[in-house]
Amino acid sequence: MKTLATLLSLCATLAACGGGGGGAPSSNTNSKSVALSAQNYDVAATEVMASSVAVSASSGITESFIGADVQTPLPFTHFVQSHLTQLIKNWRSSPTVLVGAELTESIPCSSGTLSITYNDLLGNEVPDAGDYLTLSANNCSLYGSKLNGEMTITFNRYTETSFTDFEAFVTAKSSQFVSETNGVATSSNGSFDMNLSAKMVLNSNGSNQLLTDLKMDIASMTYNITSAGSTKVYEYKNYVLRNTTYNNQVSQSINGSINIPTLGANTATIQTIKNFVSPASSISGSRLPYPTEGMALVTFKEGGTIRATANGTSNAWVELDLNSDGQFETSKSVPWSDIL
């Protein structure tokens, strides 16, 4: 999948973020409800499906396990997913502190400041249940992004047998954590629970393969995306995302509710009928931009259902059931490049 920075740059120019087509206003549209129609269902489907990219850094998860540098510090959910293993490593390599003491570490920025405070309740240099860390940024320029705000990661459970065999269950909270890249700013507020695990397993060929499993449970969180003076608000409610990476494939499911800018207060509820499966990487090593299989149903509070299907091509097949009677009257192909 594309990074969030790429997605946000795309959103600034696509009708999927309210910028084209019917001449949507530049201000946030979440205050009013817009009905689903044959004219906007493809745009609505694009935003709903793309919303998963805004909270998932699945392409970076495996890279972080095998030690590759994650070059772009991404907002909140991405940051926690992509940097959790490194934060744990830093915790263990920090100087020994007194029981219950806090240790603050400064991270070099091109400009500004970035600090991480570790609260090791037992002083054993291991993130036990109840231990937490707080990351604070003040105009920190890092890898082309500017970071501001604060986030806290609390460990509910952590076990490991090796660097590649472990499980971490954490709760992450953001208070106006802002990342700005290429003129697009993303501000996050809220919290989520995340269970992240990895282990080496034998595949059918008898060789070891790394299996990673990520589950995110977002009870309530908002992303405010600002570009060219326009702010779009994505509101996640009871939103559960799960990614499993194994044998060079990523399997993803999404279930939950989201308010998207295109339809404002007309809540969309997404249900994955068949997991979306994507190659983790191509032969050349770069990730392919679209799933090869998968299906999701999206129902709307004010009526109407959308079905999005991956069929192994570069386009998703998007269908509209305007009356929610099980009959899909309208359909069209939508490029995965517009969605992911």
Buried (B, 14 or more C-beta within 10 A) or exposed (E): BBBBBBBBBBBBEBBBBBBEBEEBEEEBBBEEBBEBEEEBBBBBBBBBBBBBBBBBBBBBBBBBBEEEEBEBBBBBBBBBBBBBBEBBEBBEEBEEBEEEEEBEBEBEBEEBBBBBBBBBBEEEBBBEEEBBBBBBBEEBBBBEBBBBBBBBBBBBEBEBEEEBBBBBBBBBBBEEBBBBBEEBBBBBBBBBBBBBBBBEEEEEEEEEBBBBBBBBBBBEBBBBBBBEEBBBBBBBBEBBBBBBBBEEEBBBBBBBBBBBBBBBBBBBBBBBEEBBBBBBBEEEEEBBBBBBBBBBBBBBBEEBBBBBBBBEEEBBBBBBBBEEEEEBEBEBEBBBEBBB
